């Protein structure tokens, strides 16, 4: 992800922190566009995922990182995110669908509709949720800049008391 976009996202994370909400922010070096969450997988499943992703054959493109929100909603946030401009979701969706197809049967099954997003933080308690929700709604159209999608990474996440530690397991180019 471009440095300018990461800078803009990190600046917004500062605004998130200033709400006083109990939110664990994702470190700037760990900000990434989420395609599929596998959950805990075995070493055999990891090798299978790596093997399958080598067959990835889908075009990349340029997308605008735009808007903010939360899962499941801004009024009941658990995960706070920045999105992809609605008009560019059609560029990300085929990538996500191909990754999901290739990884079918590996890791957790998620039946929720896909929404292109970059996780900015995870809410840990109910403190100041109203202020947080107001900030998310006020920035629902905020433009963070443009990124070029050139590859997909398989990442591991080791949860520690100070937050997750991410490691790249494989990099798979887009067309």
Secondary structure, DSSP 8 states (H G I E B T S, - for coil): --HHHHHHHHHHHHHHHHTT--EEE--GGG--EE-----S--HHHHHHHHHHHTT-----EEEEEEEEEEEE-SSSEEEEEEEE-GGGHHHHHHHHHHHHHHTTTSS----S----EEEEEEE-SSTTHHHHHHHHHHTTT-EEEEEEE-EEEEEEEEEETTEEEEEEEEEEE--
